[in-house]
Amino acid sequence: MASEVVALLGGRGMLGRDVAAVCAARGHEVLVYDLPEFDITNESHLAQAVEAADVVINCAAYTNVDGAESHSELAQRVNGEAVGRLGQLARHSGKWVLHFSTDFVFDGTLDRPYVETDPPNPINEYGRSKLAGEVLLQESGCSHCLVRLEWTYGRHGQNFVTKLVERARTRESLCVVNDQVGSPTATTEVAKAVGDLLPQRSQGLYHFAGAEYVSRYDLAVFILERLGLSVELKPWRTSEHPAPAARPLNSRFDCRKIQPLLRESIAPWQGPLERFLREL
Protein backbone atom coordinates (compact mmCIF):
# COMPACT_ATOMS: atom_id res chain seq x y z
CA MET A 1 0.00 0.00 0.00
CA ALA A 2 1.15 3.53 -0.71
CA SER A 3 2.70 5.65 2.01
CA GLU A 4 0.17 7.24 4.37
CA VAL A 5 0.29 10.43 6.39
CA VAL A 6 -0.37 9.28 9.96
CA ALA A 7 -1.56 11.66 12.69
CA LEU A 8 -0.24 10.04 15.87
CA LEU A 9 -1.98 11.44 18.94
CA GLY A 10 0.01 10.92 22.14
CA GLY A 11 3.01 10.15 19.99
CA ARG A 12 5.63 10.85 22.67
CA GLY A 13 4.25 8.39 25.20
CA MET A 14 5.29 4.82 25.97
CA LEU A 15 3.18 3.29 23.23
CA GLY A 16 3.25 6.24 20.85
CA ARG A 17 7.01 6.27 20.39
CA ASP A 18 7.12 2.61 19.38
CA VAL A 19 4.14 3.03 17.04
CA ALA A 20 5.83 6.05 15.45
CA ALA A 21 9.01 4.05 14.87
CA VAL A 22 7.20 1.17 13.16
CA CYS A 23 5.05 3.45 11.00
CA ALA A 24 8.11 5.39 9.86
CA ALA A 25 10.03 2.16 9.18
CA ARG A 26 7.18 1.00 6.95
CA GLY A 27 7.34 4.14 4.86
CA HIS A 28 4.60 6.29 6.35
CA GLU A 29 4.92 9.96 7.18
CA VAL A 30 4.25 10.39 10.90
CA LEU A 31 2.90 13.63 12.36
CA VAL A 32 3.33 13.51 16.14
CA TYR A 33 0.82 15.35 18.33
CA ASP A 34 1.28 15.48 22.09
CA LEU A 35 1.31 17.70 25.14
CA PRO A 36 2.06 20.49 25.75
CA GLU A 37 1.34 21.94 22.30
CA PHE A 38 -1.46 19.47 21.52
CA ASP A 39 -4.42 18.83 23.83
CA ILE A 40 -6.78 16.05 22.77
CA THR A 41 -9.62 17.73 24.71
CA ASN A 42 -9.27 20.84 22.52
CA GLU A 43 -11.58 20.42 19.53
CA SER A 44 -9.63 22.80 17.29
CA HIS A 45 -6.41 20.87 18.02
CA LEU A 46 -8.19 17.63 17.13
CA ALA A 47 -9.64 19.09 13.95
CA GLN A 48 -6.21 20.25 12.77
CA ALA A 49 -4.70 16.81 13.39
CA VAL A 50 -7.50 14.97 11.58
CA GLU A 51 -7.36 17.36 8.63
CA ALA A 52 -3.58 17.02 8.25
CA ALA A 53 -3.47 13.23 7.85
CA ASP A 54 -4.83 10.26 5.93
CA VAL A 55 -5.35 8.19 9.09
CA VAL A 56 -5.38 8.90 12.83
CA ILE A 57 -3.84 6.65 15.50
CA ASN A 58 -4.84 7.62 19.03
CA CYS A 59 -2.35 6.69 21.75
CA ALA A 60 -3.33 9.66 23.93
CA ALA A 61 -5.00 8.72 27.21
CA TYR A 62 -5.33 9.50 30.89
CA THR A 63 -3.68 6.38 32.30
CA ASN A 64 -3.35 7.04 36.05
CA VAL A 65 -5.68 4.29 37.25
CA ASP A 66 -5.70 5.34 40.90
CA GLY A 67 -5.66 9.04 40.03
CA ALA A 68 -8.82 8.61 37.98
CA GLU A 69 -10.75 7.87 41.17
CA SER A 70 -10.27 11.47 42.34
CA HIS A 71 -10.01 13.02 38.86
CA SER A 72 -12.87 11.20 37.16
CA GLU A 73 -14.01 14.27 35.20
CA LEU A 74 -10.56 14.69 33.65
CA ALA A 75 -10.39 10.97 32.83
CA GLN A 76 -13.80 11.18 31.16
CA ARG A 77 -12.79 14.24 29.14
CA VAL A 78 -9.60 12.63 27.84
CA ASN A 79 -10.59 8.96 27.54
CA GLY A 80 -14.27 9.43 26.74
CA GLU A 81 -15.50 12.75 25.37
CA ALA A 82 -12.37 13.55 23.33
CA VAL A 83 -12.49 10.14 21.64
CA GLY A 84 -16.11 10.75 20.70
CA ARG A 85 -15.20 14.11 19.16
CA LEU A 86 -12.33 12.46 17.30
CA GLY A 87 -14.78 9.96 15.86
CA GLN A 88 -17.18 12.70 14.74
CA LEU A 89 -14.40 14.66 13.05
CA ALA A 90 -13.09 11.53 11.36
CA ARG A 91 -16.56 10.63 10.07
CA HIS A 92 -17.07 14.08 8.58
CA SER A 93 -13.69 13.97 6.82
CA GLY A 94 -13.76 10.29 5.86
CA LYS A 95 -10.66 9.38 7.90
CA TRP A 96 -9.90 5.99 9.49
CA VAL A 97 -9.13 5.91 13.24
CA LEU A 98 -7.16 3.33 15.23
CA HIS A 99 -7.87 3.69 18.95
CA PHE A 100 -6.67 1.74 22.00
CA SER A 101 -8.67 0.59 25.00
CA THR A 102 -7.99 -1.67 27.96
CA ASP A 103 -8.75 -4.86 29.89
CA PHE A 104 -10.09 -2.56 32.63
CA VAL A 105 -13.42 -2.36 30.80
CA PHE A 106 -14.08 -5.81 32.32
CA ASP A 107 -14.68 -6.69 35.98
CA GLY A 108 -12.27 -9.65 35.89
CA THR A 109 -14.72 -12.19 37.31
CA LEU A 110 -14.99 -14.43 34.23
CA ASP A 111 -13.48 -17.92 34.56
CA ARG A 112 -12.01 -17.91 31.03
CA PRO A 113 -10.18 -15.47 28.75
CA TYR A 114 -12.30 -12.55 27.56
CA VAL A 115 -13.51 -12.37 23.96
CA GLU A 116 -14.63 -9.22 22.19
CA THR A 117 -18.33 -10.02 22.58
CA ASP A 118 -18.22 -10.37 26.38
CA PRO A 119 -20.20 -7.56 28.05
CA PRO A 120 -18.00 -4.89 29.68
CA ASN A 121 -18.47 -4.10 33.36
CA PRO A 122 -15.71 -1.75 34.59
CA ILE A 123 -15.07 -1.59 38.36
CA ASN A 124 -13.11 1.67 38.51
CA GLU A 125 -13.27 5.18 37.07
CA TYR A 126 -10.42 4.59 34.64
CA GLY A 127 -12.24 1.59 33.16
CA ARG A 128 -15.49 3.53 32.96
CA SER A 129 -13.77 6.38 31.12
CA LYS A 130 -12.14 4.02 28.62
CA LEU A 131 -15.45 2.23 28.01
CA ALA A 132 -17.09 5.61 27.40
CA GLY A 133 -14.47 6.26 24.70
CA GLU A 134 -15.22 2.91 23.06
CA VAL A 135 -18.96 3.59 23.00
CA LEU A 136 -18.65 7.16 21.71
CA LEU A 137 -16.21 6.13 18.99
CA GLN A 138 -18.55 3.39 17.81
CA GLU A 139 -21.57 5.72 17.96
CA SER A 140 -19.75 8.36 15.89
CA GLY A 141 -20.09 6.19 12.81
CA CYS A 142 -16.51 6.76 11.67
CA SER A 143 -14.36 4.11 10.04
CA HIS A 144 -12.38 2.72 12.94
CA CYS A 145 -10.43 -0.10 14.53
CA LEU A 146 -10.56 -0.42 18.31
CA VAL A 147 -7.85 -2.51 19.98
CA ARG A 148 -7.96 -3.44 23.67
CA LEU A 149 -4.57 -3.91 25.31
CA GLU A 150 -3.41 -5.16 28.72
CA TRP A 151 -0.35 -5.11 30.97
CA THR A 152 1.67 -3.03 28.51
CA TYR A 153 5.30 -2.13 29.12
CA GLY A 154 7.94 -0.29 27.10
CA ARG A 155 11.13 1.73 27.20
CA HIS A 156 9.52 5.16 27.20
CA GLY A 157 7.36 5.16 30.32
CA GLN A 158 6.67 3.82 33.79
CA ASN A 159 4.98 0.42 33.99
CA PHE A 160 4.82 -2.68 36.19
CA VAL A 161 8.12 -4.05 34.85
CA THR A 162 10.19 -0.89 35.26
CA LYS A 163 8.69 -0.11 38.68
CA LEU A 164 9.42 -3.63 39.91
CA VAL A 165 13.03 -3.44 38.74
CA GLU A 166 13.56 -0.03 40.35
CA ARG A 167 12.21 -1.23 43.68
CA ALA A 168 14.12 -4.52 43.54
CA ARG A 169 17.38 -2.61 43.24
CA THR A 170 16.75 -0.61 46.42
CA ARG A 171 14.80 -2.97 48.69
CA GLU A 172 15.41 -6.31 50.35
CA SER A 173 11.85 -7.56 49.97
CA LEU A 174 8.82 -6.86 47.80
CA CYS A 175 5.15 -7.78 48.05
CA VAL A 176 3.42 -8.71 44.79
CA VAL A 177 -0.17 -9.79 44.25
CA ASN A 178 -0.59 -13.40 43.14
CA ASP A 179 -4.28 -13.41 42.20
CA GLN A 180 -4.20 -11.03 39.21
CA VAL A 181 -3.62 -12.97 35.97
CA GLY A 182 -3.01 -11.64 32.48
CA SER A 183 -0.46 -11.29 29.68
CA PRO A 184 2.51 -8.89 29.71
CA THR A 185 2.38 -7.03 26.39
CA ALA A 186 5.40 -5.20 24.94
CA THR A 187 4.61 -1.91 23.22
CA THR A 188 7.04 -2.98 20.49
CA GLU A 189 4.74 -5.94 19.76
CA VAL A 190 1.68 -3.68 19.77
CA ALA A 191 3.44 -1.36 17.33
CA LYS A 192 4.12 -4.24 14.91
CA ALA A 193 0.45 -5.14 15.05
CA VAL A 194 -0.46 -1.52 14.26
CA GLY A 195 1.83 -1.66 11.26
CA ASP A 196 -0.14 -4.68 10.00
CA LEU A 197 -3.59 -3.22 10.68
CA LEU A 198 -2.97 0.20 9.12
CA PRO A 199 -2.73 -0.75 5.42
CA GLN A 200 -5.79 -3.02 5.74
CA ARG A 201 -7.94 -0.27 7.32
CA SER A 202 -9.10 -3.01 9.69
CA GLN A 203 -12.56 -2.44 11.14
CA GLY A 204 -14.13 -3.39 14.48
CA LEU A 205 -13.10 -4.38 17.99
CA TYR A 206 -10.10 -6.60 18.75
CA HIS A 207 -8.13 -7.92 21.73
CA PHE A 208 -4.33 -7.94 21.58
CA ALA A 209 -1.90 -9.18 24.23
CA GLY A 210 1.14 -11.38 24.57
CA ALA A 211 0.34 -15.06 24.16
CA GLU A 212 0.01 -17.22 27.31
CA TYR A 213 -0.84 -16.05 30.82
CA VAL A 214 0.92 -15.41 34.12
CA SER A 215 0.14 -13.96 37.55
CA ARG A 216 1.71 -10.69 38.67
CA TYR A 217 3.69 -12.63 41.28
CA ASP A 218 5.06 -15.22 38.85
CA LEU A 219 5.85 -12.40 36.42
CA ALA A 220 7.92 -10.76 39.15
CA VAL A 221 9.75 -14.05 39.78
CA PHE A 222 10.53 -14.29 36.05
CA ILE A 223 11.87 -10.73 35.90
CA LEU A 224 14.07 -10.97 38.99
CA GLU A 225 15.50 -14.34 37.93
CA ARG A 226 16.38 -13.04 34.46
CA LEU A 227 18.11 -9.98 35.95
CA GLY A 228 19.85 -11.94 38.69
CA LEU A 229 18.35 -9.74 41.41
CA SER A 230 18.24 -11.33 44.84
CA VAL A 231 15.10 -9.97 46.48
CA GLU A 232 12.64 -11.69 48.78
CA LEU A 233 9.23 -11.79 47.11
CA LYS A 234 6.16 -12.04 49.30
CA PRO A 235 2.90 -13.06 47.63
CA TRP A 236 -0.33 -11.47 48.76
CA ARG A 237 -3.89 -11.17 47.59
CA THR A 238 -5.36 -8.08 45.97
CA SER A 239 -7.80 -7.76 48.86
CA GLU A 240 -4.83 -7.44 51.22
CA HIS A 241 -3.40 -4.51 49.25
CA PRO A 242 -6.10 -1.82 49.17
CA ALA A 243 -5.71 0.79 46.45
CA PRO A 244 -7.96 3.72 45.46
CA ALA A 245 -9.04 1.87 42.30
CA ALA A 246 -10.24 -1.73 42.25
CA ARG A 247 -8.38 -4.05 39.86
CA PRO A 248 -9.81 -6.92 37.80
CA LEU A 249 -8.33 -10.27 38.83
CA ASN A 250 -8.77 -11.92 35.44
CA SER A 251 -7.27 -9.85 32.59
CA ARG A 252 -6.78 -12.76 30.21
CA PHE A 253 -7.62 -12.01 26.56
CA ASP A 254 -8.60 -14.40 23.81
CA CYS A 255 -6.78 -12.94 20.78
CA ARG A 256 -7.92 -15.35 18.07
CA LYS A 257 -9.99 -12.70 16.28
CA ILE A 258 -7.04 -10.37 15.52
CA GLN A 259 -4.49 -13.09 14.68
CA PRO A 260 -5.51 -13.56 10.98
CA LEU A 261 -4.88 -9.84 10.38
CA LEU A 262 -1.26 -10.05 11.55
CA ARG A 263 1.81 -11.07 9.54
CA GLU A 264 3.18 -13.23 12.36
CA SER A 265 1.78 -15.33 15.17
CA ILE A 266 1.40 -13.42 18.44
CA ALA A 267 4.52 -14.18 20.45
CA PRO A 268 4.39 -15.73 23.93
CA TRP A 269 5.04 -12.98 26.48
CA GLN A 270 8.38 -14.41 27.63
CA GLY A 271 10.41 -13.63 24.48
CA PRO A 272 9.64 -9.91 24.13
CA LEU A 273 10.07 -9.45 27.89
CA GLU A 274 13.49 -11.12 27.88
CA ARG A 275 14.60 -8.80 25.08
CA PHE A 276 13.30 -5.80 27.01
CA LEU A 277 15.13 -6.83 30.18
CA ARG A 278 18.40 -7.24 28.28
CA GLU A 279 18.07 -3.61 27.14
CA LEU A 280 17.57 -2.26 30.66
C-alpha positions in Angstrom: 0.0 0.0 0.0 1.1 3.5 -0.7 2.7 5.7 2.0 0.2 7.2 4.4 0.3 10.4 6.4 -0.4 9.3 10.0 -1.6 11.7 12.7 -0.2 10.0 15.9 -2.0 11.4 18.9 0.0 10.9 22.1 3.0 10.1 20.0 5.6 10.8 22.7 4.3 8.4 25.2 5.3 4.8 26.0 3.2 3.3 23.2 3.2 6.2 20.8 7.0 6.3 20.4 7.1 2.6 19.4 4.1 3.0 17.0 5.8 6.1 15.5 9.0 4.0 14.9 7.2 1.2 13.2 5.1 3.5 11.0 8.1 5.4 9.9 10.0 2.2 9.2 7.2 1.0 7.0 7.3 4.1 4.9 4.6 6.3 6.3 4.9 10.0 7.2 4.2 10.4 10.9 2.9 13.6 12.4 3.3 13.5 16.1 0.8 15.4 18.3 1.3 15.5 22.1 1.3 17.7 25.1 2.1 20.5 25.8 1.3 21.9 22.3 -1.5 19.5 21.5 -4.4 18.8 23.8 -6.8 16.1 22.8 -9.6 17.7 24.7 -9.3 20.8 22.5 -11.6 20.4 19.5 -9.6 22.8 17.3 -6.4 20.9 18.0 -8.2 17.6 17.1 -9.6 19.1 13.9 -6.2 20.2 12.8 -4.7 16.8 13.4 -7.5 15.0 11.6 -7.4 17.4 8.6 -3.6 17.0 8.2 -3.5 13.2 7.8 -4.8 10.3 5.9 -5.4 8.2 9.1 -5.4 8.9 12.8 -3.8 6.6 15.5 -4.8 7.6 19.0 -2.4 6.7 21.7 -3.3 9.7 23.9 -5.0 8.7 27.2 -5.3 9.5 30.9 -3.7 6.4 32.3 -3.3 7.0 36.1 -5.7 4.3 37.2 -5.7 5.3 40.9 -5.7 9.0 40.0 -8.8 8.6 38.0 -10.8 7.9 41.2 -10.3 11.5 42.3 -10.0 13.0 38.9 -12.9 11.2 37.2 -14.0 14.3 35.2 -10.6 14.7 33.7 -10.4 11.0 32.8 -13.8 11.2 31.2 -12.8 14.2 29.1 -9.6 12.6 27.8 -10.6 9.0 27.5 -14.3 9.4 26.7 -15.5 12.7 25.4 -12.4 13.6 23.3 -12.5 10.1 21.6 -16.1 10.8 20.7 -15.2 14.1 19.2 -12.3 12.5 17.3 -14.8 10.0 15.9 -17.2 12.7 14.7 -14.4 14.7 13.1 -13.1 11.5 11.4 -16.6 10.6 10.1 -17.1 14.1 8.6 -13.7 14.0 6.8 -13.8 10.3 5.9 -10.7 9.4 7.9 -9.9 6.0 9.5 -9.1 5.9 13.2 -7.2 3.3 15.2 -7.9 3.7 19.0 -6.7 1.7 22.0 -8.7 0.6 25.0 -8.0 -1.7 28.0 -8.8 -4.9 29.9 -10.1 -2.6 32.6 -13.4 -2.4 30.8 -14.1 -5.8 32.3 -14.7 -6.7 36.0 -12.3 -9.6 35.9 -14.7 -12.2 37.3 -15.0 -14.4 34.2 -13.5 -17.9 34.6 -12.0 -17.9 31.0 -10.2 -15.5 28.7 -12.3 -12.5 27.6 -13.5 -12.4 24.0 -14.6 -9.2 22.2 -18.3 -10.0 22.6 -18.2 -10.4 26.4 -20.2 -7.6 28.0 -18.0 -4.9 29.7 -18.5 -4.1 33.4 -15.7 -1.8 34.6 -15.1 -1.6 38.4 -13.1 1.7 38.5 -13.3 5.2 37.1 -10.4 4.6 34.6 -12.2 1.6 33.2 -15.5 3.5 33.0 -13.8 6.4 31.1 -12.1 4.0 28.6 -15.4 2.2 28.0 -17.1 5.6 27.4 -14.5 6.3 24.7 -15.2 2.9 23.1 -19.0 3.6 23.0 -18.7 7.2 21.7 -16.2 6.1 19.0 -18.6 3.4 17.8 -21.6 5.7 18.0 -19.7 8.4 15.9 -20.1 6.2 12.8 -16.5 6.8 11.7 -14.4 4.1 10.0 -12.4 2.7 12.9 -10.4 -0.1 14.5 -10.6 -0.4 18.3 -7.8 -2.5 20.0 -8.0 -3.4 23.7 -4.6 -3.9 25.3 -3.4 -5.2 28.7 -0.4 -5.1 31.0 1.7 -3.0 28.5 5.3 -2.1 29.1 7.9 -0.3 27.1 11.1 1.7 27.2 9.5 5.2 27.2 7.4 5.2 30.3 6.7 3.8 33.8 5.0 0.4 34.0 4.8 -2.7 36.2 8.1 -4.1 34.9 10.2 -0.9 35.3 8.7 -0.1 38.7 9.4 -3.6 39.9 13.0 -3.4 38.7 13.6 0.0 40.4 12.2 -1.2 43.7 14.1 -4.5 43.5 17.4 -2.6 43.2 16.8 -0.6 46.4 14.8 -3.0 48.7 15.4 -6.3 50.3 11.8 -7.6 50.0 8.8 -6.9 47.8 5.1 -7.8 48.1 3.4 -8.7 44.8 -0.2 -9.8 44.2 -0.6 -13.4 43.1 -4.3 -13.4 42.2 -4.2 -11.0 39.2 -3.6 -13.0 36.0 -3.0 -11.6 32.5 -0.5 -11.3 29.7 2.5 -8.9 29.7 2.4 -7.0 26.4 5.4 -5.2 24.9 4.6 -1.9 23.2 7.0 -3.0 20.5 4.7 -5.9 19.8 1.7 -3.7 19.8 3.4 -1.4 17.3 4.1 -4.2 14.9 0.4 -5.1 15.0 -0.5 -1.5 14.3 1.8 -1.7 11.3 -0.1 -4.7 10.0 -3.6 -3.2 10.7 -3.0 0.2 9.1 -2.7 -0.8 5.4 -5.8 -3.0 5.7 -7.9 -0.3 7.3 -9.1 -3.0 9.7 -12.6 -2.4 11.1 -14.1 -3.4 14.5 -13.1 -4.4 18.0 -10.1 -6.6 18.8 -8.1 -7.9 21.7 -4.3 -7.9 21.6 -1.9 -9.2 24.2 1.1 -11.4 24.6 0.3 -15.1 24.2 0.0 -17.2 27.3 -0.8 -16.0 30.8 0.9 -15.4 34.1 0.1 -14.0 37.6 1.7 -10.7 38.7 3.7 -12.6 41.3 5.1 -15.2 38.9 5.8 -12.4 36.4 7.9 -10.8 39.2 9.7 -14.0 39.8 10.5 -14.3 36.1 11.9 -10.7 35.9 14.1 -11.0 39.0 15.5 -14.3 37.9 16.4 -13.0 34.5 18.1 -10.0 35.9 19.8 -11.9 38.7 18.4 -9.7 41.4 18.2 -11.3 44.8 15.1 -10.0 46.5 12.6 -11.7 48.8 9.2 -11.8 47.1 6.2 -12.0 49.3 2.9 -13.1 47.6 -0.3 -11.5 48.8 -3.9 -11.2 47.6 -5.4 -8.1 46.0 -7.8 -7.8 48.9 -4.8 -7.4 51.2 -3.4 -4.5 49.3 -6.1 -1.8 49.2 -5.7 0.8 46.4 -8.0 3.7 45.5 -9.0 1.9 42.3 -10.2 -1.7 42.3 -8.4 -4.1 39.9 -9.8 -6.9 37.8 -8.3 -10.3 38.8 -8.8 -11.9 35.4 -7.3 -9.9 32.6 -6.8 -12.8 30.2 -7.6 -12.0 26.6 -8.6 -14.4 23.8 -6.8 -12.9 20.8 -7.9 -15.4 18.1 -10.0 -12.7 16.3 -7.0 -10.4 15.5 -4.5 -13.1 14.7 -5.5 -13.6 11.0 -4.9 -9.8 10.4 -1.3 -10.0 11.5 1.8 -11.1 9.5 3.2 -13.2 12.4 1.8 -15.3 15.2 1.4 -13.4 18.4 4.5 -14.2 20.5 4.4 -15.7 23.9 5.0 -13.0 26.5 8.4 -14.4 27.6 10.4 -13.6 24.5 9.6 -9.9 24.1 10.1 -9.4 27.9 13.5 -11.1 27.9 14.6 -8.8 25.1 13.3 -5.8 27.0 15.1 -6.8 30.2 18.4 -7.2 28.3 18.1 -3.6 27.1 17.6 -2.3 30.7 
